[in-house]
């Protein structure tokens, strides 16, 4: 299987996964494997599983992010692992829920999926928003995480948050074609703007810093591009200093979505880290 790159939009490559027989693999929209589980009353989250073996939990990025951004990882990892891909609240097929978003909430949702699947411990890969969820998951449930890879998510201390001003109007103006498909799959498309306001508040107000990092007991691989506009190498270096057992990988010439910028370099570092 391989991925065919279609275009680049605001640093995010849009792509279609192509199987060996030439058919498209609709990651994140795959009705043949997609399932739901309840995290609370009237709130269901969507997930997909590929492959067999030791479990790896994938936590995607926010706003533009979703399960499909992990296509390179799913293709490579599913040959030897059970790859569990969670759609977080407010993203495409997952419900928005009825409470403002927090990373404690996101970590609890991830843990509930593991419990739903009878997974006691997993390796975790988190990107951007999902990277902060991974930090919180490892801090809150240390026995549940064997090791993790965090990409594009560095130290976020008090006062460093940013309100990006996301709104339905803004995103449809910037990338209407991109979001049209996502809106069509959302269970509550009329609440998308409400979800975006909760994401704005999450990114502006949530702190993921020393207090969280010092609770993490598992080995962590921290990765970013040297041109990452959201979590620059300095923020990863700070996180690296707080986490007991951490390793740092900076990919030159790449911005936020480093695994689309230079997949070969990313995989060359991630593969042995997960295996060892």
Beta strands, then each sheet from edge to edge (+ up, - down):
strand 1: 2-9
strand 2: 12-18
strand 3: 24-25
strand 4: 35-40
strand 5: 43-50
strand 6: 54-59
strand 7: 81-86
strand 8: 122-127
strand 9: 145-151
strand 10: 219-225
strand 11: 246-251
sheet 1: 1+ 2- 3+
sheet 2: 4+ 5- 7+ 6+ 8+ 9+ 10+ 11+
end
